[in-house]
Amino acid sequence: MKVGEWVYCEFELGQIVAMEGQRITEFSDGSFRHGSYDLVGRCFPLSVKLKLISEEYAYWNSRLHKEGANGLNYPDIHRWLVEHWVKTCAKPDNKEWRKQRYEELARFCEGILDKCQDFKHASVCGVRLGR
């Protein structure tokens, strides 16, 4: 990989902005820049299958932010999504693998959304706990 190359990083499409040796130290999607000591393990080259995988994870991430409750532990949720995405991207050509990973992803995200709905509708002594 090299500076200026288009990649998927944490399921977002963008370009490598800076590198130090073989380490990717900065990535940009055009709106935001993301820097780290080394993003290589979280960056994948462009391909149609990686595009589809990334879109699936971006969809669930967006849905969690739209439908989730205030105060969710988004940093840890995002970390789980990225780690799961990285493993899914390791075998982009294996259809059964992708299916299994998508099912795990959906279970995880739907579980979070179900808990958020439970909280939003919960009440104590007639006072709703969620908004």
N, C-alpha and C positions, 0 to 999 in steps of 0.2 A: 504494500500500500504506500501511497505517497500523498503529499500535500496537494490539495485541489481535487483529489479523487472523490467521487460520489460513493457513499456507503450508507448502510443502515446502522445506526448506533442507538442502542436502547429502544428499538423498534421505530425510530424516527429517521426519515430520509434527510440527508444533508451532506456536507463536504468536510473532509479533513482540513483543518485550518493550520495546525502546527504539529510537527513531529520532532522528536529528539532521538536520532538514530532510528531504531525500529519501533520505538514507542510512539503511539498517537497521544499527543498531549492536549489537543484542542479540536473540538468538533462544533460545527454550526449548522443549524437548520434554516438559516436565513433570518430568523427572528431572535433566536437565543444562541448563546455560545455555552458550551459545556467543556470544562477543563478538568484534567485529572493527571496523575502521574503517568498512568498508562491505560488507555481505552481500548487497546488491541483486542482484549478478550470480549469486548462488548460491541465490536464493529464487524460488519460482514459486507462483502462486496455486493454490488447490484446483481440481482437475478429476479426473474419473474416469480419463482417459488418463494424467495426471501421477501419479496414485496407482499405476496399474499399472506405469509406468516406474520409479517410486521403489521399489516393492516388489521389482522385479527386481534393482536395484542393492543394495538392503538384503540380499536373499537371498545374493548373491555375497559381499558384505562379511562377513556373518555366517559363511558357510561358510569363507572364508579364515581368519578368526580361530579357528574350531573345528578345522579340518583342517591349517592351515599350521604351519610349523616355528617353534620359538622363534628369536628373533633376526631374523625377517623385517623388512624395512624398511617397516613399516606406515605411517609418515607419508607416504612417497612413493607407496606403493600406494594409500592413501586419496586422495591428491591426484590420481592418475591416474583413479580411480573418479569423483571429483567432477567433474573436467574433462570426462570422457566423458559423465557424466550430464547436465551442463549443456548440452552440444551435442545430446544426444538429446532433451532437453526443449524445445529450440528449434523442433522440428517434431513435436509430439505427434500431430498428425492424419495424418501421412504413414506409412502402414502399412509400406511397403517400407523407408523410412528406419529405422523402429524395428527391423524384422527385421535389417537390416544391422548396426545398432548392437548389438543383443543378441548377434549372432554374434561380433562383435569382443570384446564383454565376456566372453562365454563362453571364447573362445580365450585371452584374457589371463589370466583366473582359472584356467582348467584348466591353462595353461602353468605358472603359479606352483605349483599343487597337484602337478603332475607332478614338478617340480623338488624339491619338499619330499619327495615319496615316494622319489625317487632318493637324496636325502641320507639319509633315515631308514634306508634299506636298504643304504647303502654301508658298506664295512668296509675297514680297512687292517690287514694282518697278523692277521686274525681278530677285530679289535676293531671293533664297530659304532660308526659315527660319530654316528648319531642315536638318539634314545630312542623 
